[in-house]
Amino acid sequence: MQVLVEDTLSFANAAFLGTGTDAVDLVNLVCCECAERAQAGHAVRLVQQPNTAVVMGNAAALCRAIGNLIDNALRYGGEAEVSVATRNGAAEIVVDDRGPGVKPADRDRIFEPFLRLEGSRNRDWGGVGLGLAVVKQVAERHRGAITVTDRPGGGARFEMSFPLARSP
């Protein structure tokens, strides 16, 4: 199992992380990911965003991480509320859902590869448990962070942050 995990994460690294150090506007990526899902009929709302939030990184990897967070919110909470903000030199993406939330004891574990808190192992309900592991890896490779807390009013809140690109 360990070899399978390492091989899968190596593939994800090669496919999505590469050596990209492009200037990437997170606002644009978030808008595109939300619009794509909304056009497919999913309940996604983009509630707040600045005009721009530029970070240095790999656009494909960042899209994958943002998409994974939105897809999880839709899968487990039925809807996703997404916002982007800039403060203290960082770009912050928040994805809220109205699902069952994540117990405090599971909040660090949820980012482990192949871990699914939903215990049925039914593939129709969820994936194989790599989505949040990829999110964490993308965040860390971009000098960022990902956390999960309670959404005010119930559900889960995932917050991903990245350092803003410095102006020349």
Buried (B, 14 or more C-beta within 10 A) or exposed (E): EEEEBEEBBEEBBEEBBEEBEEEBBBBBBBBEBBEBBBEEEBBBEBEEBEEEBBBBBBBBBBBBBBBBBBBBBBBBBEBBBBBBBBEEEBBBBBBBBBBEBBEEEBBEEBBBBEEBBEEEEEEEEBBEBBBBBBBBBBBEBBEBBBEBBBBEEEBBBBBBBBBBBEEE
